[in-house]
Every structure is written in C-alpha cells, then in structure tokens.
Amino acid sequence: MVRFTEKLSERELARFLFPLMLSSIFQQLYAPVGAAAAGRFLNQEAVAVIGACSAWDLILDALFISMTTGFAISINRAAGMGKEKRLRETVQGAVLLSAIMAAGSFLLALFPDPFMELANIPLQMRDNSREYLRFLLLGGGFQGLQNLLICLIQGSGESRFPAIVTVGAVIAQTGLSLVMLGQLHMGVEGVSLAVLLSQAGSVMLLSAYYLKGRWGIPLLIPFKGGNPSIWKGLVASGTAKVLMTFLANAGAFVLQREINQFPVDTIAGYTYANSLMNLFTQPLSAYAIAANIMSAQNVGRGDWSMADACNRRMMLHSMVWCALYAGAAPAAVPVLLRLIAGDGASAQLLEAGMIWLLVVPFSYPFLVCLMICRNALQGMGRYLSLILLGFLEMAVKCVTAWVLIPVMGYRAVCMSTFFIWAIPGLTGLWLYLRRMKEAKRGAE
C-alpha cells in the first residue's frame, strides 16, 4: 500500500502508476476496437452512429464519473485529516448518493428518442441509434459506481486490483461485442450492451474487494445520517466537478452537432481518430489521478509544500510523454488508423482521421496543465475555479462550432484542441500558482 502523505521514491511511484496506466489504456482500447468491430461486422454507418452518440457519452461522463470523482476527492481529504469517524461518514454518504444517481440512470434509459433529437443525430441513423443509446444511458449508473469504487481503492494506496478488474472488463467487453456482432448478428447496440454488462460485473467484483479493505470496514458500521458539514462537502465537491465537466462536455456536444453535418465518412474518420486520441492520453490521465489523490490527502493533512512538490513532479513526468507522442505521431498515426478502419476504408475517412491525429499531440502539454491544475485546485477546495475552467473550455468549443467551422470547415475541427486546452490550461496554471503563493504566505 502506498502512503501519499509521505515522499515516494521513483520505484514506489512507478509501482502505483504502472497499473493505473495499464488499466486506463485497456479501458480506452475498447473504443477503437468497438468501432473497428462495428465497421467490419456491420458498416461505416454503424461507426458513425457511435460517433454521433458520443456527445451523450460525454454528458454521462460529466454527470456520473465527475460526481463520483468529486466524492472521492472529499474522501481523500478526510483520509488526510486522519479522523476515522469523519472518513467513515464521508464514505457512507458518497456510496448512498452514488446509489441514488444509479437509480436515476435507469429511468433515463426508458426515453432515448428525446436524446437523439437533442444530439441532432441524422434521421437515417436514428433507428440504428435508438438501442445503442438506450444501453448507453442504462450503463451510466454502473459507470458511476464503478468509478467511485476504483477511486476509493486507489485512494487507499492500492492500484493493482482495480487495474486487474479494468483489464478483465475490457477483455470481456471485447469478447462480448465480437460475439454479439459476429455470432448473434446484433446491430450496433451490441457495442454498448457489452460495456453495460462488463460494468455491472466490475461493480460486483470491486465492491467485494473494497469491503475487505481498511477503507471498506467503515461501510459495515450502521449509517446514522451523517454530519451536515460532510454532506455539504460531498455535494460541493461533486457538484463542482460535474459543473466543470458538464460545461466542457456541453461545448463538446455543440461541437459534435456541427461535426454531425459533415459526410458520414468524415464523421466515421473523426470517430476513429477521437477514440485513438483518448487511448493516447491515458498515461497522462494516470499522472493527473495521482496528483488528485496526493493533493487532496496532503492538503487535508495541512502539508501544502508536499502537495505542491507532488503536483510539480507529476507535471514534469507528463511532459516527457508529450514529447514522445509528438515524435511518434507521424509514423504511428497512419498505421494505427488503417489498422482499426480496415482495408475498405475510404480515402475521405482516412484523411479526416489522419489530419486530426497528426495535429492533436502538439496540444497535449496544455492538456497536462489543465488536468493536473484543476485536480489540484479541487483538492484545495477551490470549487469555483473548476467551474471557471469548464466555462472557458465550453466557450472555446462553441466558438469553434459556430464561428470557425462555418468559415474553415473540417480544418477548424483539427485545430480546435490547441485553443480548447490552451486557454483553460494556462488559466488553471495561473490559478494554481496564485493559490500556492497564498498558502505559503499563510504558513509564514
């Protein structure tokens, strides 16, 4: 078990980060594999359905993943304080709120048609999109519970078991989707159904493991309502994360609506490219997760210097990955894109995907600043800063959709990541440095 309130050696850090990276990469592997399976067993319109519905996938992430991540930050801060009673009540409150949200997701799945209308999914694609979107909505609750359990286990210093479960879930998803599409001859909904089933299984495995650990024992003590200040902290942290992500993803929703007006092959090419981009960013996300845990626990303990040292260390490591991506992109992108798109992919599809993927790695340093600084700011309790960063990201995406795309076409989509990550990323860095100066002045 890693203790985040103590200085970690490079070996200890690597031992914690490697399972995070591995599980994150495997988790994102399913997106290109699922898209590739849909393209091979069905057609490119099925791939376009996945891309056209991706805006709602982002909205669900904003609600369920971000809320439970916010809960976990409150729990990590409570753990840093070293008060067992507060930790117990915080964990119990987070689990109860997550279960209520999961129940709400089941209701959303009953009404997929309004969601297709809002996403501006082309009429000819709606029959194929309906069940895909239904299973996507149904899985939101399981997704949130899975994320909360993973965050809690990681916060206790254990990253291996969540990694094993995540890797196993991806393998199960891949196998299920291939069986559903290739053997059972299901439509594109088989891709989202496979995700739903694997997430439900992951929740059961993670729950059993967590209840056996040192942070799981408090859940077995009878719940008595909790402290109002703890409920307020959970809601504030979770809501700030949700509003930040919701604003950013609302901008992505607007941007996807405009992308959905391009030809089907262009939408499919962008979908392939976006799934690969998400795969590439997972090592960066692992450092952001580590910075998140370290900041919250050390701030809860009152050790601001340790929190700052951890965040700087994570940022430096991440920049090495950014340099590797930029160097490898020209050779790797064409090979990977052709691999997942298949031999029958059109020139228009390949061009749309390649152009976007060759440009986006050069904006990764801004993404690093954004991810690490906003996680650190939330760990410090600076919730309004998160909302500001989400608003800036949304604003840039809306400008891209409503101003740049009508003028520049698809080229604006390819260039957009520089502005989408640079403006909030540099703002987040400025807010973080200002907050650390305030903390150091207060300590003096």
CORKA-V771291 format. One record per pair of residues at least 6 apart in sequence whose ideal C-beta (glycine too) atoms are under 8 Angstrom apart, sorted by sequence separation. I is the first residue (numbers start at 1). J is the second residue. D is the distance in whole Angstrom. If there is no record, write none. Layout:
((I:J:D) (I:J:D))
This chain:
((2:8:7) (81:87:8) (153:159:8) (180:186:4) (184:190:7) (210:216:4) (211:217:8) (298:304:7) (39:46:7) (108:115:8) (186:193:8) (209:216:8) (259:266:8) (260:267:6) (338:345:7) (405:412:5) (408:415:8) (8:16:8) (38:46:4) (39:47:5) (78:86:5) (79:87:6) (121:129:5) (153:161:6) (154:162:6) (211:219:6) (259:267:6) (262:270:8) (298:306:4) (299:307:5) (341:349:6) (377:385:5) (378:386:6) (404:412:4) (405:413:7) (38:47:5) (78:87:5) (153:162:5) (181:190:5) (210:219:8) (211:220:7) (298:307:4) (341:350:6) (377:386:6) (2:12:6) (116:126:5) (180:190:3) (181:191:7) (38:49:8) (180:191:8) (259:270:6) (374:385:7) (404:415:8) (35:47:5) (38:50:6) (75:87:7) (78:90:4) (150:162:4) (294:306:8) (295:307:5) (298:310:7) (338:350:7) (341:353:7) (374:386:6) (400:412:6) (404:416:7) (2:15:7) (116:129:6) (149:162:8) (177:190:6) (180:193:6) (294:307:7) (337:350:6) (400:413:7) (2:16:5) (116:130:7) (176:190:8) (177:191:5) (180:194:6) (35:50:6) (75:90:5) (150:165:8) (295:310:7) (374:389:5) (34:50:7) (35:51:8) (74:90:6) (75:91:6) (150:166:7) (294:310:4) (295:311:6) (337:353:5) (400:416:4) (112:129:8) (113:130:7) (116:133:6) (176:193:8) (177:194:4) (294:311:7) (337:354:6) (112:130:5) (115:133:6) (176:194:4) (75:94:6) (112:131:8) (291:310:6) (370:389:7) (397:416:7) (400:419:7) (74:94:7) (174:194:8) (290:310:8) (291:311:5) (294:314:8) (334:354:6) (337:357:7) (396:416:7) (399:419:8) (400:420:7) (112:133:4) (173:194:5) (176:197:6) (333:354:6) (71:93:8) (72:94:7) (112:134:5) (115:137:7) (172:194:8) (173:195:6) (176:198:7) (71:94:4) (291:314:4) (370:393:8) (396:419:5) (397:420:6) (173:197:8) (290:314:6) (291:315:8) (333:357:5) (396:420:5) (109:134:5) (112:137:7) (172:197:8) (173:198:5) (333:358:6) (68:94:7) (71:97:7) (109:135:7) (172:198:5) (288:314:7) (71:98:7) (287:314:4) (393:420:6) (396:423:6) (109:137:4) (170:198:8) (287:315:8) (329:357:7) (330:358:7) (393:421:8) (396:424:8) (108:137:5) (109:138:4) (169:198:4) (172:201:7) (329:358:6) (67:97:8) (68:98:6) (108:138:8) (169:199:7) (287:317:6) (288:318:8) (393:423:8) (67:98:8) (287:318:5) (392:423:5) (393:424:5) (105:137:7) (106:138:6) (108:140:7) (169:201:7) (329:361:5) (392:424:4) (105:138:7) (169:202:5) (67:101:7) (105:139:8) (168:202:8) (284:318:5) (390:424:8) (105:140:4) (106:141:6) (283:318:8) (326:361:5) (389:424:4) (392:427:6) (105:141:4) (166:202:7) (325:361:4) (326:362:6) (64:101:6) (104:141:7) (105:142:8) (165:202:5) (284:321:6) (63:101:7) (102:140:8) (103:141:7) (283:321:5) (284:322:8) (326:364:8) (389:427:6) (102:141:3) (105:144:8) (322:361:7) (325:364:6) (388:427:7) (389:428:5) (101:141:6) (102:142:7) (165:205:5) (64:105:7) (165:206:6) (102:144:6) (322:364:4) (389:431:8) (101:144:6) (102:145:6) (321:364:8) (322:365:5) (385:428:7) (388:431:8) (162:206:7) (165:209:8) (60:105:8) (161:206:8) (280:325:6) (98:144:6) (99:145:7) (319:365:6) (322:368:6) (385:431:5) (98:145:6) (161:209:5) (319:368:6) (382:431:7) (98:148:5) (318:368:4) (367:417:8) (374:424:8) (385:435:8) (370:421:6) (377:428:7) (366:418:7) (373:425:7) (95:148:7) (139:192:7) (146:199:5) (153:206:7) (315:368:6) (382:435:6) (94:148:6) (135:189:6) (142:196:7) (149:203:7) (315:369:7) (318:372:7) (360:414:8) (363:417:4) (367:421:5) (370:424:5) (374:428:5) (377:431:6) (132:187:8) (134:189:7) (158:213:7) (355:410:8) (359:414:5) (363:418:5) (366:421:4) (370:425:4) (373:428:4) (377:432:6) (380:435:6) (131:187:7) (132:188:5) (136:192:5) (139:195:6) (143:199:6) (146:202:5) (150:206:7) (153:209:7) (355:411:8) (359:415:7) (362:418:8) (366:422:4) (369:425:4) (373:429:5) (376:432:6) (132:189:4) (135:192:4) (139:196:4) (142:199:4) (146:203:5) (149:206:4) (153:210:6) (156:213:6) (276:333:8) (315:372:5) (356:413:7) (360:417:5) (363:420:8) (364:421:8) (368:425:8) (369:426:7) (131:189:4) (135:193:5) (138:196:6) (142:200:5) (145:203:5) (149:207:6) (152:210:6) (156:214:6) (314:372:6) (352:410:6) (356:414:5) (359:417:7) (363:421:5) (367:425:7) (370:428:5) (373:431:7) (377:435:7) (56:115:6) (128:187:6) (129:188:8) (132:191:7) (133:192:8) (136:195:8) (156:215:5) (355:414:5) (363:422:7) (366:425:4) (369:428:6) (373:432:4) (380:439:8) (128:188:6) (132:192:5) (135:195:7) (139:199:6) (142:202:8) (146:206:7) (153:213:7) (155:215:7) (276:336:6) (366:426:7) (369:429:5) (91:152:7) (135:196:5) (142:203:6) (149:210:6) (276:337:7) (311:372:6) (153:215:8) (311:373:8) (56:119:6) (152:215:6) (55:119:5) (273:337:7) (276:340:7) (272:337:6) (275:340:8) (311:376:5) (53:119:7) (52:119:7) (53:121:7) (272:340:6) (52:121:5) (272:341:6) (307:376:7) (52:122:7) (49:121:8) (269:341:8) (307:379:7) (52:125:6) (268:341:8) (307:380:8) (5:80:6) (49:125:6) (53:129:6) (60:136:7) (64:140:5) (68:144:5) (72:148:6) (75:151:8) (79:155:6) (48:125:7) (52:129:7) (56:133:6) (60:137:7) (63:140:7) (64:141:7) (67:144:7) (68:145:7) (71:148:6) (75:152:6) (79:156:8) (272:349:7) (276:353:8) (65:143:6) (69:147:6) (49:128:5) (53:132:6) (57:136:6) (60:139:8) (64:143:5) (65:144:7) (68:147:5) (72:151:3) (76:155:5) (269:348:7) (273:352:7) (277:356:8) (45:125:6) (49:129:5) (53:133:5) (56:136:6) (60:140:4) (64:144:3) (68:148:4) (71:151:8) (72:152:6) (75:155:6) (269:349:4) (273:353:4) (277:357:7) (284:364:7) (288:368:8) (295:375:7) (299:379:5) (56:137:7) (63:144:8) (265:346:5) (268:349:5) (269:350:7) (272:353:5) (273:354:8) (276:357:6) (280:361:7) (287:368:8) (291:372:5) (295:376:4) (299:380:5) (46:128:7) (50:132:7) (61:143:8) (65:147:5) (69:151:6) (266:348:6) (269:351:7) (270:352:6) (274:356:8) (296:378:8) (299:381:8) (45:128:7) (49:132:6) (53:136:6) (60:143:7) (64:147:7) (68:151:7) (72:155:6) (265:348:4) (266:349:7) (269:352:3) (270:353:7) (273:356:4) (277:360:6) (281:364:7) (284:367:7) (288:371:4) (292:375:4) (296:379:4) (265:349:4) (268:352:8) (269:353:4) (273:357:5) (284:368:6) (287:371:8) (288:372:5) (291:375:5) (292:376:8) (295:379:3) (263:348:7) (287:372:7) (291:376:6) (295:380:7) (266:352:5) (270:356:6) (281:367:7) (285:371:7) (289:375:8) (292:378:8) (265:352:7) (269:356:8) (284:371:7) (288:375:5) (292:379:6) (262:352:8) (311:432:7) (91:215:7) (95:219:7) (92:218:7) (91:218:5) (92:219:6) (96:223:7) (87:215:7) (91:219:6) (308:436:5) (92:221:8) (88:218:3) (244:374:7) (87:218:6) (88:219:8) (92:223:5) (304:436:7) (88:221:6) (93:226:5) (20:154:7) (84:218:7) (92:226:7) (119:253:7) (154:289:7) (304:439:4) (305:440:8) (23:159:8) (79:215:8) (304:440:7) (37:174:8) (89:226:5) (93:230:6) (97:234:7) (119:256:7) (120:257:4) (241:378:7) (50:188:7) (89:227:6) (93:231:6) (97:235:8) (119:257:7) (122:260:7) (155:293:5) (240:378:6) (20:159:5) (23:162:6) (27:166:5) (34:173:7) (42:181:7) (49:188:5) (121:260:7) (154:293:7) (304:443:7) (19:159:4) (23:163:4) (26:166:6) (30:170:5) (34:174:8) (37:177:5) (41:181:4) (90:230:5) (94:234:6) (120:260:5) (247:387:7) (16:157:8) (19:160:5) (22:163:6) (23:164:8) (26:167:5) (29:170:6) (33:174:5) (37:178:6) (41:182:5) (46:187:7) (50:191:7) (86:227:7) (89:230:5) (93:234:5) (97:238:7) (119:260:8) (120:261:8) (237:378:7) (17:159:8) (24:166:8) (27:169:8) (46:188:4) (155:297:8) (244:386:4) (248:390:5) (251:393:6) (255:397:5) (16:159:5) (19:162:7) (20:163:7) (23:166:4) (27:170:6) (30:173:5) (34:177:6) (38:181:7) (90:233:7) (240:383:4) (243:386:7) (244:387:6) (247:390:3) (251:394:3) (254:397:6) (255:398:8) (258:401:4) (270:413:7) (19:163:3) (23:167:6) (26:170:4) (30:174:6) (33:177:8) (37:181:5) (86:230:7) (90:234:7) (239:383:8) (240:384:8) (243:387:5) (246:390:7) (247:391:5) (250:394:5) (251:395:7) (254:398:5) (257:401:7) (258:402:8) (266:410:6) (19:164:8) (22:167:7) (26:171:8) (29:174:8) (37:182:8) (42:187:7) (241:386:7) (244:389:6) (245:390:6) (248:393:4) (251:396:7) (252:397:6) (255:400:6) (42:188:6) (237:383:7) (240:386:5) (244:390:3) (247:393:7) (248:394:6) (251:397:3) (255:401:5) (259:405:8) (30:177:8) (236:383:6) (240:387:6) (243:390:6) (247:394:4) (251:398:5) (254:401:5) (258:405:5) (254:402:8) (262:410:6) (248:397:8) (38:188:5) (251:401:8) (78:230:8) (4:157:7) (38:191:6) (3:157:6) (37:191:7) (259:413:6) (1:156:7) (2:157:4) (1:157:4) (2:158:8) (35:191:8) (74:230:8) (77:233:8) (1:158:6) (2:159:8) (34:191:4) (255:413:8) (74:233:5) (34:194:7) (74:234:5) (34:195:8) (255:416:7) (71:234:6) (74:237:5) (70:234:8) (73:237:5) (74:238:8) (30:195:7) (71:237:7) (70:237:4) (71:238:5) (70:238:3) (73:241:8) (70:239:7) (251:420:8) (68:238:7) (70:240:6) (67:238:4) (70:241:4) (66:238:8) (67:239:8) (69:241:6) (70:242:7) (67:241:6) (66:241:4) (67:242:5) (66:242:5) (66:244:7) (63:242:6) (66:245:4) (62:242:6) (65:245:8) (66:246:7) (62:245:4) (63:246:7) (61:245:7) (62:246:4) (62:248:7) (59:246:7) (62:249:4) (61:249:7) (62:250:8) (59:249:5) (58:249:4) (59:250:8) (55:249:8) (58:252:5) (59:253:6) (58:253:7) (55:252:6) (56:253:8) (55:253:4) (55:256:4) (54:256:6) (55:257:7) (52:256:7) (51:256:8) (51:259:8) (52:260:5) (52:267:7) (48:264:5) (51:267:5) (76:292:8) (80:296:7) (51:268:7) (54:271:7) (76:293:6) (80:297:4) (79:297:6) (80:298:6) (45:264:6) (48:267:5) (51:270:6) (73:292:7) (77:296:5) (80:299:7) (81:300:5) (82:301:7) (44:264:6) (48:268:5) (51:271:3) (54:274:7) (76:296:4) (77:297:7) (80:300:3) (81:301:7) (44:265:7) (47:268:4) (50:271:6) (76:297:5) (79:300:7) (80:301:4) (74:296:8) (77:299:6) (78:300:7) (48:271:7) (51:274:7) (69:292:8) (73:296:5) (77:300:4) (44:268:5) (47:271:6) (76:300:7) (47:272:7) (39:268:7) (35:271:6) (36:272:8) (35:272:6) (32:272:7) (35:275:6) (32:275:4) (31:275:4) (32:276:6) (28:275:7) (31:278:6) (32:279:7) (31:279:7) (28:278:5) (29:279:6) (28:279:4) (25:279:6) (28:282:5) (27:282:7) (25:282:5) (24:282:4) (25:283:7) (24:283:7) (21:282:6) (24:285:6) (21:283:5) (24:286:6) (21:286:4) (20:286:4) (17:286:5) (20:289:6) (17:287:7) (20:290:7) (17:290:6) (16:290:7) (13:290:8) (4:293:5) (4:294:5) (5:297:5) (4:297:5) (5:298:6) (4:298:7) (5:301:5) (5:303:7) (7:306:7) (13:313:8) (5:306:7) (39:340:8) (44:345:8) (7:309:8) (39:341:7) (40:342:6) (44:346:8) (73:375:8) (77:379:7) (36:339:8) (39:342:6) (76:379:7) (36:340:4) (77:381:8) (35:340:7) (36:341:7) (44:349:7) (73:378:5) (4:310:8) (36:342:7) (39:345:8) (73:379:6) (33:340:8) (32:340:5) (70:378:7))
